[in-house]
Amino acid sequence: MKLSGWDVLTNRWKLLNEVQRITSNTLDARVDVPGDSIWFTGHFPGEPILPGIALLHTVYEAILSKAGDQGKSIKISSLKRIRFTGPVRPGETLLLNLTQEDGPEEILCNFKVFVKETIVCSGLMTVTKR
């Protein structure tokens, strides 16, 4: 199957590997961060660290995977209490834990991202159902 130019462009930003649903409103995901990821370009030369926006993008990918399974279309409406508490280096494995609360128009997603047993990012992402 040949990918379109848009698919090739967007696929190079994806990091999410595996999503496991634990219950109807919780999921865990695994992310293997490749050393040659485009996310490291220029961030920072000689001391590569995964940018915070890449962590948030991965959380959104996990939310999208669940919404897609349910036939929903969503977009981010807010980010709150976002904390970046540790660096993510090339070659590390991230574990994502996400708990969702469905409302009539929005989904509240509390998340934590771990490297080994250390939280490196946490917060609340609210997405709007379209």
N, CA, C and O atoms as CSV, one atom per row, in Angstrom:
chain,resi,resn,atom,element,x,y,z
A,1,MET,N,N,0.833,-1.180,0.000
A,1,MET,CA,C,0.000,0.000,0.000
A,1,MET,C,C,0.874,1.239,0.000
A,1,MET,O,O,1.746,1.391,0.856
A,2,LYS,N,N,0.645,2.118,-0.952
A,2,LYS,CA,C,1.428,3.334,-1.068
A,2,LYS,C,C,0.769,4.443,-0.251
A,2,LYS,O,O,-0.437,4.666,-0.349
A,3,LEU,N,N,1.579,5.137,0.559
A,3,LEU,CA,C,1.072,6.225,1.377
A,3,LEU,C,C,1.053,7.519,0.587
A,3,LEU,O,O,1.920,7.748,-0.256
A,4,SER,N,N,0.062,8.375,0.858
A,4,SER,CA,C,0.013,9.696,0.233
A,4,SER,C,C,1.107,10.566,0.850
A,4,SER,O,O,1.678,10.214,1.882
A,5,GLY,N,N,1.393,11.688,0.222
A,5,GLY,CA,C,2.383,12.623,0.755
A,5,GLY,C,C,2.019,13.103,2.145
A,5,GLY,O,O,2.891,13.263,2.999
A,6,TRP,N,N,0.722,13.337,2.379
A,6,TRP,CA,C,0.258,13.786,3.693
A,6,TRP,C,C,0.496,12.700,4.743
A,6,TRP,O,O,0.941,12.996,5.851
A,7,ASP,N,N,0.198,11.431,4.393
A,7,ASP,CA,C,0.408,10.327,5.333
A,7,ASP,C,C,1.874,10.180,5.690
A,7,ASP,O,O,2.214,9.947,6.850
A,8,VAL,N,N,2.747,10.316,4.695
A,8,VAL,CA,C,4.186,10.212,4.960
A,8,VAL,C,C,4.615,11.326,5.902
A,8,VAL,O,O,5.383,11.092,6.835
A,9,LEU,N,N,4.121,12.537,5.662
A,9,LEU,CA,C,4.470,13.680,6.498
A,9,LEU,C,C,3.979,13.488,7.937
A,9,LEU,O,O,4.743,13.699,8.879
A,10,THR,N,N,2.722,13.094,8.117
A,10,THR,CA,C,2.191,12.953,9.474
A,10,THR,C,C,2.723,11.713,10.179
A,10,THR,O,O,2.879,11.733,11.400
A,11,ASN,N,N,3.006,10.639,9.456
A,11,ASN,CA,C,3.523,9.420,10.085
A,11,ASN,C,C,4.890,9.634,10.718
A,11,ASN,O,O,5.212,8.967,11.702
A,12,ARG,N,N,5.677,10.510,10.206
A,12,ARG,CA,C,7.015,10.702,10.772
A,12,ARG,C,C,6.981,11.393,12.129
A,12,ARG,O,O,7.995,11.418,12.826
A,13,TRP,N,N,5.839,11.957,12.520
A,13,TRP,CA,C,5.705,12.600,13.821
A,13,TRP,C,C,5.147,11.643,14.868
A,13,TRP,O,O,5.203,11.940,16.061
A,14,LYS,N,N,4.611,10.505,14.445
A,14,LYS,CA,C,3.968,9.575,15.380
A,14,LYS,C,C,4.996,8.801,16.196
A,14,LYS,O,O,6.035,8.386,15.682
A,15,LEU,N,N,4.690,8.618,17.468
A,15,LEU,CA,C,5.545,7.844,18.366
A,15,LEU,C,C,4.813,6.656,18.981
A,15,LEU,O,O,5.449,5.669,19.351
A,16,LEU,N,N,3.501,6.733,19.096
A,16,LEU,CA,C,2.701,5.731,19.797
A,16,LEU,C,C,2.865,4.347,19.172
A,16,LEU,O,O,2.734,4.193,17.957
A,17,ASN,N,N,3.152,3.338,20.004
A,17,ASN,CA,C,3.330,1.972,19.521
A,17,ASN,C,C,2.124,1.093,19.812
A,17,ASN,O,O,1.579,0.451,18.914
A,18,GLU,N,N,1.718,1.070,21.058
A,18,GLU,CA,C,0.740,0.080,21.503
A,18,GLU,C,C,-0.198,0.697,22.526
A,18,GLU,O,O,0.248,1.364,23.460
A,19,VAL,N,N,-1.496,0.477,22.353
A,19,VAL,CA,C,-2.498,0.969,23.295
A,19,VAL,C,C,-3.263,-0.227,23.833
A,19,VAL,O,O,-3.717,-1.085,23.076
A,20,GLN,N,N,-3.399,-0.270,25.148
A,20,GLN,CA,C,-4.181,-1.323,25.798
A,20,GLN,C,C,-5.287,-0.678,26.605
A,20,GLN,O,O,-5.029,0.190,27.438
A,21,ARG,N,N,-6.507,-1.095,26.365
A,21,ARG,CA,C,-7.621,-0.605,27.162
A,21,ARG,C,C,-7.711,-1.451,28.429
A,21,ARG,O,O,-7.772,-2.679,28.368
A,22,ILE,N,N,-7.717,-0.793,29.548
A,22,ILE,CA,C,-7.793,-1.488,30.831
A,22,ILE,C,C,-9.263,-1.622,31.235
A,22,ILE,O,O,-9.723,-2.708,31.589
A,23,THR,N,N,-9.991,-0.506,31.178
A,23,THR,CA,C,-11.435,-0.488,31.401
A,23,THR,C,C,-12.022,0.408,30.315
A,23,THR,O,O,-11.298,0.873,29.435
A,24,SER,N,N,-13.311,0.649,30.372
A,24,SER,CA,C,-13.933,1.495,29.343
A,24,SER,C,C,-13.435,2.938,29.398
A,24,SER,O,O,-13.523,3.654,28.400
A,25,ASN,N,N,-12.914,3.381,30.549
A,25,ASN,CA,C,-12.446,4.768,30.616
A,25,ASN,C,C,-10.964,4.924,30.977
A,25,ASN,O,O,-10.520,6.034,31.269
A,26,THR,N,N,-10.194,3.831,30.960
A,26,THR,CA,C,-8.755,3.934,31.200
A,26,THR,C,C,-7.999,3.170,30.131
A,26,THR,O,O,-8.472,2.171,29.589
A,27,LEU,N,N,-6.810,3.675,29.845
A,27,LEU,CA,C,-5.946,2.946,28.917
A,27,LEU,C,C,-4.498,3.180,29.280
A,27,LEU,O,O,-4.150,4.183,29.904
A,28,ASP,N,N,-3.674,2.258,28.888
A,28,ASP,CA,C,-2.228,2.358,29.006
A,28,ASP,C,C,-1.668,2.277,27.603
A,28,ASP,O,O,-2.224,1.593,26.743
A,29,ALA,N,N,-0.577,2.967,27.371
A,29,ALA,CA,C,0.067,2.925,26.061
A,29,ALA,C,C,1.571,2.850,26.252
A,29,ALA,O,O,2.111,3.296,27.265
A,30,ARG,N,N,2.234,2.279,25.261
A,30,ARG,CA,C,3.692,2.164,25.266
A,30,ARG,C,C,4.235,2.906,24.063
A,30,ARG,O,O,3.685,2.831,22.965
A,31,VAL,N,N,5.323,3.624,24.288
A,31,VAL,CA,C,5.966,4.389,23.234
A,31,VAL,C,C,7.461,4.113,23.288
A,31,VAL,O,O,8.109,4.367,24.304
A,32,ASP,N,N,8.005,3.596,22.200
A,32,ASP,CA,C,9.452,3.453,22.078
A,32,ASP,C,C,9.946,4.662,21.301
A,32,ASP,O,O,9.588,4.840,20.137
A,33,VAL,N,N,10.763,5.490,21.932
A,33,VAL,CA,C,11.222,6.726,21.314
A,33,VAL,C,C,12.488,6.439,20.510
A,33,VAL,O,O,13.554,6.218,21.085
A,34,PRO,N,N,12.372,6.442,19.166
A,34,PRO,CA,C,13.550,6.132,18.357
A,34,PRO,C,C,14.597,7.242,18.438
A,34,PRO,O,O,14.270,8.427,18.509
A,35,GLY,N,N,15.837,6.833,18.427
A,35,GLY,CA,C,16.934,7.794,18.503
A,35,GLY,C,C,16.992,8.739,17.321
A,35,GLY,O,O,17.529,9.841,17.426
A,36,ASP,N,N,16.436,8.308,16.191
A,36,ASP,CA,C,16.485,9.151,14.987
A,36,ASP,C,C,15.163,9.875,14.731
A,36,ASP,O,O,14.921,10.334,13.615
A,37,SER,N,N,14.308,9.982,15.741
A,37,SER,CA,C,13.014,10.648,15.577
A,37,SER,C,C,13.196,12.091,15.138
A,37,SER,O,O,14.103,12.786,15.594
A,38,ILE,N,N,12.322,12.526,14.248
A,38,ILE,CA,C,12.349,13.911,13.774
A,38,ILE,C,C,12.142,14.895,14.921
A,38,ILE,O,O,12.545,16.054,14.820
A,39,TRP,N,N,11.515,14.445,16.011
A,39,TRP,CA,C,11.281,15.321,17.152
A,39,TRP,C,C,12.583,15.849,17.763
A,39,TRP,O,O,12.582,16.911,18.387
A,40,PHE,N,N,13.676,15.132,17.593
A,40,PHE,CA,C,14.939,15.552,18.193
A,40,PHE,C,C,15.700,16.573,17.342
A,40,PHE,O,O,16.685,17.145,17.809
A,41,THR,N,N,15.266,16.806,16.120
A,41,THR,CA,C,15.952,17.729,15.225
A,41,THR,C,C,16.031,19.113,15.864
A,41,THR,O,O,15.013,19.781,16.050
A,42,GLY,N,N,17.243,19.532,16.194
A,42,GLY,CA,C,17.464,20.857,16.763
A,42,GLY,C,C,17.068,21.005,18.227
A,42,GLY,O,O,17.083,22.114,18.762
A,43,HIS,N,N,16.717,19.910,18.874
A,43,HIS,CA,C,16.222,20.006,20.262
A,43,HIS,C,C,16.993,19.055,21.163
A,43,HIS,O,O,16.403,18.013,21.449
A,44,PHE,N,N,18.040,19.212,21.588
A,44,PHE,CA,C,19.045,20.248,21.518
A,44,PHE,C,C,20.322,19.622,20.974
A,44,PHE,O,O,20.664,18.507,21.368
A,45,PRO,N,N,21.031,20.294,20.091
A,45,PRO,CA,C,22.258,19.715,19.516
A,45,PRO,C,C,23.247,19.290,20.611
A,45,PRO,O,O,23.591,20.070,21.498
A,46,GLY,N,N,23.688,18.046,20.522
A,46,GLY,CA,C,24.637,17.514,21.492
A,46,GLY,C,C,24.000,17.015,22.776
A,46,GLY,O,O,24.657,16.316,23.548
A,47,GLU,N,N,22.762,17.345,23.025
A,47,GLU,CA,C,22.041,16.932,24.234
A,47,GLU,C,C,20.562,16.754,23.893
A,47,GLU,O,O,19.722,17.512,24.376
A,48,PRO,N,N,20.232,15.742,23.050
A,48,PRO,CA,C,18.850,15.604,22.573
A,48,PRO,C,C,17.860,15.267,23.692
A,48,PRO,O,O,18.082,14.358,24.492
A,49,ILE,N,N,16.770,16.023,23.720
A,49,ILE,CA,C,15.679,15.826,24.665
A,49,ILE,C,C,14.379,15.921,23.875
A,49,ILE,O,O,14.211,16.822,23.053
A,50,LEU,N,N,13.469,14.998,24.123
A,50,LEU,CA,C,12.175,15.020,23.452
A,50,LEU,C,C,11.398,16.255,23.900
A,50,LEU,O,O,11.211,16.460,25.099
A,51,PRO,N,N,10.941,17.084,22.955
A,51,PRO,CA,C,10.196,18.291,23.338
A,51,PRO,C,C,8.866,17.947,24.020
A,51,PRO,O,O,8.273,16.900,23.756
A,52,GLY,N,N,8.418,18.827,24.884
A,52,GLY,CA,C,7.155,18.628,25.584
A,52,GLY,C,C,5.976,18.472,24.634
A,52,GLY,O,O,5.057,17.701,24.910
A,53,ILE,N,N,5.991,19.197,23.517
A,53,ILE,CA,C,4.897,19.091,22.561
A,53,ILE,C,C,4.802,17.670,21.994
A,53,ILE,O,O,3.712,17.222,21.638
A,54,ALA,N,N,5.912,16.970,21.908
A,54,ALA,CA,C,5.896,15.580,21.425
A,54,ALA,C,C,5.182,14.682,22.435
A,54,ALA,O,O,4.455,13.766,22.049
A,55,LEU,N,N,5.386,14.940,23.720
A,55,LEU,CA,C,4.686,14.164,24.756
A,55,LEU,C,C,3.181,14.424,24.684
A,55,LEU,O,O,2.383,13.492,24.775
A,56,LEU,N,N,2.798,15.682,24.523
A,56,LEU,CA,C,1.376,16.007,24.414
A,56,LEU,C,C,0.772,15.426,23.139
A,56,LEU,O,O,-0.377,14.984,23.143
A,57,HIS,N,N,1.531,15.423,22.058
A,57,HIS,CA,C,1.063,14.829,20.798
A,57,HIS,C,C,0.805,13.334,20.983
A,57,HIS,O,O,-0.164,12.799,20.444
A,58,THR,N,N,1.660,12.669,21.735
A,58,THR,CA,C,1.498,11.239,21.978
A,58,THR,C,C,0.245,10.970,22.824
A,58,THR,O,O,-0.481,10.010,22.567
A,59,VAL,N,N,-0.002,11.806,23.817
A,59,VAL,CA,C,-1.233,11.678,24.609
A,59,VAL,C,C,-2.446,11.829,23.692
A,59,VAL,O,O,-3.397,11.053,23.780
A,60,TYR,N,N,-2.406,12.827,22.814
A,60,TYR,CA,C,-3.513,13.056,21.883
A,60,TYR,C,C,-3.699,11.862,20.938
A,60,TYR,O,O,-4.830,11.487,20.630
A,61,GLU,N,N,-2.596,11.267,20.480
A,61,GLU,CA,C,-2.682,10.064,19.640
A,61,GLU,C,C,-3.428,8.942,20.369
A,61,GLU,O,O,-4.252,8.250,19.771
A,62,ALA,N,N,-3.136,8.765,21.661
A,62,ALA,CA,C,-3.810,7.713,22.440
A,62,ALA,C,C,-5.302,8.007,22.560
A,62,ALA,O,O,-6.129,7.106,22.424
A,63,ILE,N,N,-5.641,9.266,22.815
A,63,ILE,CA,C,-7.055,9.653,22.908
A,63,ILE,C,C,-7.743,9.438,21.562
A,63,ILE,O,O,-8.867,8.938,21.507
A,64,LEU,N,N,-7.071,9.813,20.486
A,64,LEU,CA,C,-7.624,9.616,19.140
A,64,LEU,C,C,-7.866,8.148,18.836
A,64,LEU,O,O,-8.860,7.801,18.198
A,65,SER,N,N,-6.964,7.280,19.289
A,65,SER,CA,C,-7.131,5.849,19.003
A,65,SER,C,C,-8.406,5.321,19.646
A,65,SER,O,O,-9.123,4.523,19.042
A,66,LYS,N,N,-8.689,5.759,20.859
A,66,LYS,CA,C,-9.914,5.318,21.529
A,66,LYS,C,C,-11.144,5.939,20.869
A,66,LYS,O,O,-12.145,5.255,20.658
A,67,ALA,N,N,-11.075,7.231,20.542
A,67,ALA,CA,C,-12.210,7.910,19.904
A,67,ALA,C,C,-12.505,7.285,18.546
A,67,ALA,O,O,-13.667,7.107,18.181
A,68,GLY,N,N,-11.457,6.952,17.800
A,68,GLY,CA,C,-11.638,6.330,16.490
A,68,GLY,C,C,-12.313,4.980,16.587
A,68,GLY,O,O,-13.131,4.627,15.737
A,69,ASP,N,N,-11.972,4.214,17.634
A,69,ASP,CA,C,-12.612,2.914,17.855
A,69,ASP,C,C,-14.107,3.064,18.105
A,69,ASP,O,O,-14.892,2.165,17.804
A,70,GLN,N,N,-14.492,4.216,18.660
A,70,GLN,CA,C,-15.896,4.468,18.985
A,70,GLN,C,C,-16.594,5.297,17.911
A,70,GLN,O,O,-17.750,5.685,18.080
A,71,GLY,N,N,-15.895,5.571,16.800
A,71,GLY,CA,C,-16.483,6.330,15.706
A,71,GLY,C,C,-16.654,7.810,16.002
A,71,GLY,O,O,-17.501,8.465,15.395
A,72,LYS,N,N,-15.863,8.348,16.925
A,72,LYS,CA,C,-15.962,9.759,17.290
A,72,LYS,C,C,-14.864,10.562,16.613
A,72,LYS,O,O,-13.793,10.038,16.306
A,73,SER,N,N,-15.137,11.820,16.388
A,73,SER,CA,C,-14.152,12.769,15.903
A,73,SER,C,C,-13.948,13.791,17.019
A,73,SER,O,O,-14.924,14.264,17.603
A,74,ILE,N,N,-12.695,14.140,17.327
A,74,ILE,CA,C,-12.419,15.032,18.453
A,74,ILE,C,C,-11.357,16.056,18.083
A,74,ILE,O,O,-10.636,15.894,17.098
A,75,LYS,N,N,-11.268,17.115,18.886
A,75,LYS,CA,C,-10.176,18.083,18.783
A,75,LYS,C,C,-9.851,18.574,20.186
A,75,LYS,O,O,-10.717,18.588,21.061
A,76,ILE,N,N,-8.609,18.973,20.399
A,76,ILE,CA,C,-8.194,19.473,21.711
A,76,ILE,C,C,-8.863,20.818,21.962
A,76,ILE,O,O,-8.831,21.706,21.109
A,77,SER,N,N,-9.473,20.962,23.143
A,77,SER,CA,C,-10.077,22.243,23.500
A,77,SER,C,C,-9.331,22.950,24.627
A,77,SER,O,O,-9.393,24.175,24.730
A,78,SER,N,N,-8.622,22.193,25.479
A,78,SER,CA,C,-7.826,22.853,26.512
A,78,SER,C,C,-6.771,21.913,27.082
A,78,SER,O,O,-6.894,20.690,27.024
A,79,LEU,N,N,-5.738,22.526,27.629
A,79,LEU,CA,C,-4.683,21.831,28.366
A,79,LEU,C,C,-4.570,22.520,29.720
A,79,LEU,O,O,-4.471,23.745,29.791
A,80,LYS,N,N,-4.584,21.734,30.796
A,80,LYS,CA,C,-4.502,22.307,32.137
A,80,LYS,C,C,-3.535,21.497,32.986
A,80,LYS,O,O,-3.340,20.299,32.781
A,81,ARG,N,N,-2.943,22.188,33.937
A,81,ARG,CA,C,-2.041,21.561,34.916
A,81,ARG,C,C,-0.954,20.711,34.261
A,81,ARG,O,O,-0.576,19.670,34.798
A,82,ILE,N,N,-0.454,21.141,33.118
A,82,ILE,CA,C,0.589,20.390,32.423
A,82,ILE,C,C,1.906,20.580,33.168
A,82,ILE,O,O,2.322,21.704,33.449
A,83,ARG,N,N,2.545,19.474,33.479
A,83,ARG,CA,C,3.838,19.491,34.171
A,83,ARG,C,C,4.827,18.620,33.410
A,83,ARG,O,O,4.541,17.467,33.087
A,84,PHE,N,N,5.986,19.187,33.133
A,84,PHE,CA,C,7.093,18.426,32.558
A,84,PHE,C,C,8.128,18.311,33.659
A,84,PHE,O,O,8.731,19.309,34.055
A,85,THR,N,N,8.336,17.104,34.154
A,85,THR,CA,C,9.149,16.940,35.365
A,85,THR,C,C,10.436,16.162,35.155
A,85,THR,O,O,11.172,15.918,36.112
A,86,GLY,N,N,10.721,15.768,33.920
A,86,GLY,CA,C,11.961,15.055,33.645
A,86,GLY,C,C,12.185,14.943,32.152
A,86,GLY,O,O,11.235,14.999,31.371
A,87,PRO,N,N,13.443,14.784,31.749
A,87,PRO,CA,C,13.748,14.685,30.325
A,87,PRO,C,C,13.441,13.302,29.760
A,87,PRO,O,O,13.440,12.302,30.478
A,88,VAL,N,N,13.183,13.275,28.459
A,88,VAL,CA,C,13.044,12.019,27.722
A,88,VAL,C,C,14.134,12.026,26.665
A,88,VAL,O,O,14.224,12.944,25.851
A,89,ARG,N,N,14.952,10.997,26.690
A,89,ARG,CA,C,16.112,10.906,25.797
A,89,ARG,C,C,15.849,9.898,24.674
A,89,ARG,O,O,14.971,9.043,24.789
A,90,PRO,N,N,16.620,10.008,23.591
A,90,PRO,CA,C,16.485,9.043,22.497
A,90,PRO,C,C,16.654,7.608,22.996
A,90,PRO,O,O,17.524,7.319,23.818
A,91,GLY,N,N,15.803,6.713,22.481
A,91,GLY,CA,C,15.897,5.297,22.815
A,91,GLY,C,C,15.129,4.884,24.064
A,91,GLY,O,O,15.064,3.695,24.373
A,92,GLU,N,N,14.552,5.828,24.783
A,92,GLU,CA,C,13.812,5.466,25.998
A,92,GLU,C,C,12.413,4.963,25.651
A,92,GLU,O,O,11.884,5.236,24.573
A,93,THR,N,N,11.834,4.227,26.587
A,93,THR,CA,C,10.459,3.731,26.446
A,93,THR,C,C,9.575,4.494,27.415
A,93,THR,O,O,9.876,4.610,28.603
A,94,LEU,N,N,8.476,5.012,26.879
A,94,LEU,CA,C,7.506,5.738,27.692
A,94,LEU,C,C,6.312,4.855,27.960
A,94,LEU,O,O,5.905,4.069,27.105
A,95,LEU,N,N,5.753,4.983,29.139
A,95,LEU,CA,C,4.485,4.340,29.472
A,95,LEU,C,C,3.500,5.453,29.776
A,95,LEU,O,O,3.786,6.352,30.566
A,96,LEU,N,N,2.343,5.386,29.144
A,96,LEU,CA,C,1.319,6.407,29.281
A,96,LEU,C,C,0.118,5.806,29.987
A,96,LEU,O,O,-0.361,4.737,29.608
A,97,ASN,N,N,-0.371,6.493,31.013
A,97,ASN,CA,C,-1.576,6.081,31.711
A,97,ASN,C,C,-2.592,7.195,31.548
A,97,ASN,O,O,-2.299,8.352,31.850
A,98,LEU,N,N,-3.789,6.859,31.071
A,98,LEU,CA,C,-4.810,7.840,30.742
A,98,LEU,C,C,-6.150,7.410,31.318
A,98,LEU,O,O,-6.573,6.267,31.147
A,99,THR,N,N,-6.815,8.339,32.005
A,99,THR,CA,C,-8.161,8.111,32.532
A,99,THR,C,C,-9.080,9.158,31.923
A,99,THR,O,O,-8.780,10.352,31.960
A,100,GLN,N,N,-10.205,8.712,31.359
A,100,GLN,CA,C,-11.127,9.609,30.682
A,100,GLN,C,C,-12.472,9.681,31.399
A,100,GLN,O,O,-12.958,8.689,31.942
A,101,GLU,N,N,-13.062,10.879,31.389
A,101,GLU,CA,C,-14.427,11.094,31.863
A,101,GLU,C,C,-15.203,11.684,30.702
A,101,GLU,O,O,-14.916,12.796,30.259
A,102,ASP,N,N,-16.187,10.944,30.207
A,102,ASP,CA,C,-16.999,11.413,29.091
A,102,ASP,C,C,-18.115,12.310,29.581
A,102,ASP,O,O,-18.878,11.941,30.473
A,103,GLY,N,N,-18.204,13.499,28.987
A,103,GLY,CA,C,-19.328,14.402,29.225
A,103,GLY,C,C,-20.144,14.489,27.945
A,103,GLY,O,O,-19.799,13.850,26.951
A,104,PRO,N,N,-21.210,15.261,27.950
A,104,PRO,CA,C,-22.051,15.340,26.766
A,104,PRO,C,C,-21.340,15.951,25.551
A,104,PRO,O,O,-21.597,15.548,24.416
A,105,GLU,N,N,-20.442,16.928,25.788
A,105,GLU,CA,C,-19.758,17.582,24.677
A,105,GLU,C,C,-18.247,17.472,24.747
A,105,GLU,O,O,-17.558,17.680,23.748
A,106,GLU,N,N,-17.729,17.145,25.922
A,106,GLU,CA,C,-16.281,17.089,26.103
A,106,GLU,C,C,-15.861,15.791,26.779
A,106,GLU,O,O,-16.652,15.120,27.441
A,107,ILE,N,N,-14.594,15.465,26.588
A,107,ILE,CA,C,-13.982,14.333,27.278
A,107,ILE,C,C,-12.801,14.895,28.061
A,107,ILE,O,O,-11.919,15.528,27.481
A,108,LEU,N,N,-12.776,14.669,29.375
A,108,LEU,CA,C,-11.670,15.087,30.226
A,108,LEU,C,C,-10.694,13.930,30.334
A,108,LEU,O,O,-11.084,12.817,30.686
A,109,CYS,N,N,-9.436,14.181,30.036
A,109,CYS,CA,C,-8.422,13.118,30.013
A,109,CYS,C,C,-7.274,13.475,30.949
A,109,CYS,O,O,-6.438,14.318,30.625
A,110,ASN,N,N,-7.239,12.830,32.111
A,110,ASN,CA,C,-6.108,12.960,33.023
A,110,ASN,C,C,-5.041,11.981,32.575
A,110,ASN,O,O,-5.341,10.825,32.279
A,111,PHE,N,N,-3.794,12.434,32.523
A,111,PHE,CA,C,-2.743,11.550,32.038
A,111,PHE,C,C,-1.454,11.699,32.832
A,111,PHE,O,O,-1.179,12.729,33.448
A,112,LYS,N,N,-0.679,10.622,32.789
A,112,LYS,CA,C,0.680,10.592,33.331
A,112,LYS,C,C,1.543,9.847,32.334
A,112,LYS,O,O,1.140,8.818,31.793
A,113,VAL,N,N,2.736,10.375,32.095
A,113,VAL,CA,C,3.705,9.731,31.216
A,113,VAL,C,C,4.922,9.377,32.066
A,113,VAL,O,O,5.472,10.226,32.769
A,114,PHE,N,N,5.332,8.116,31.992
A,114,PHE,CA,C,6.438,7.613,32.806
A,114,PHE,C,C,7.614,7.194,31.928
A,114,PHE,O,O,7.421,6.715,30.811
A,115,VAL,N,N,8.832,7.375,32.437
A,115,VAL,CA,C,10.033,6.706,31.951
A,115,VAL,C,C,10.459,5.843,33.124
A,115,VAL,O,O,10.817,6.346,34.189
A,116,LYS,N,N,10.415,4.538,32.912
A,116,LYS,CA,C,10.598,3.575,33.994
A,116,LYS,C,C,9.535,3.867,35.046
A,116,LYS,O,O,8.347,3.767,34.739
A,117,GLU,N,N,9.905,4.220,36.257
A,117,GLU,CA,C,8.911,4.495,37.303
A,117,GLU,C,C,8.801,5.983,37.630
A,117,GLU,O,O,8.150,6.360,38.604
A,118,THR,N,N,9.434,6.821,36.821
A,118,THR,CA,C,9.463,8.257,37.067
A,118,THR,C,C,8.475,8.981,36.160
A,118,THR,O,O,8.497,8.791,34.944
A,119,ILE,N,N,7.617,9.799,36.736
A,119,ILE,CA,C,6.697,10.611,35.943
A,119,ILE,C,C,7.492,11.732,35.284
A,119,ILE,O,O,8.191,12.485,35.962
A,120,VAL,N,N,7.384,11.842,33.955
A,120,VAL,CA,C,8.072,12.901,33.219
A,120,VAL,C,C,7.106,13.954,32.689
A,120,VAL,O,O,7.528,15.040,32.291
A,121,CYS,N,N,5.813,13.640,32.681
A,121,CYS,CA,C,4.806,14.594,32.216
A,121,CYS,C,C,3.450,14.171,32.774
A,121,CYS,O,O,3.152,12.980,32.874
A,122,SER,N,N,2.632,15.160,33.136
A,122,SER,CA,C,1.276,14.874,33.608
A,122,SER,C,C,0.395,16.074,33.326
A,122,SER,O,O,0.885,17.173,33.065
A,123,GLY,N,N,-0.906,15.856,33.381
A,123,GLY,CA,C,-1.813,16.967,33.181
A,123,GLY,C,C,-3.214,16.522,32.822
A,123,GLY,O,O,-3.586,15.358,32.978
A,124,LEU,N,N,-3.982,17.490,32.334
A,124,LEU,CA,C,-5.369,17.270,31.926
A,124,LEU,C,C,-5.553,17.821,30.523
A,124,LEU,O,O,-5.326,19.006,30.280
A,125,MET,N,N,-5.956,16.973,29.613
A,125,MET,CA,C,-6.263,17.378,28.246
A,125,MET,C,C,-7.763,17.226,28.061
A,125,MET,O,O,-8.317,16.148,28.278
A,126,THR,N,N,-8.414,18.302,27.662
A,126,THR,CA,C,-9.845,18.259,27.381
A,126,THR,C,C,-10.033,18.263,25.866
A,126,THR,O,O,-9.457,19.093,25.163
A,127,VAL,N,N,-10.833,17.342,25.378
A,127,VAL,CA,C,-11.120,17.294,23.951
A,127,VAL,C,C,-12.626,17.466,23.737
A,127,VAL,O,O,-13.446,17.018,24.539
A,128,THR,N,N,-12.956,18.123,22.640
A,128,THR,CA,C,-14.346,18.377,22.293
A,128,THR,C,C,-14.780,17.385,21.239
A,128,THR,O,O,-14.060,17.127,20.274
A,129,LYS,N,N,-15.960,16.832,21.429
A,129,LYS,CA,C,-16.530,15.909,20.437
A,129,LYS,C,C,-17.083,16.737,19.291
A,129,LYS,O,O,-17.733,17.762,19.497
A,130,ARG,N,N,-16.805,16.260,18.053
A,130,ARG,CA,C,-17.313,16.985,16.875
A,130,ARG,C,C,-18.335,16.144,16.183
A,130,ARG,O,O,-18.892,16.560,15.168
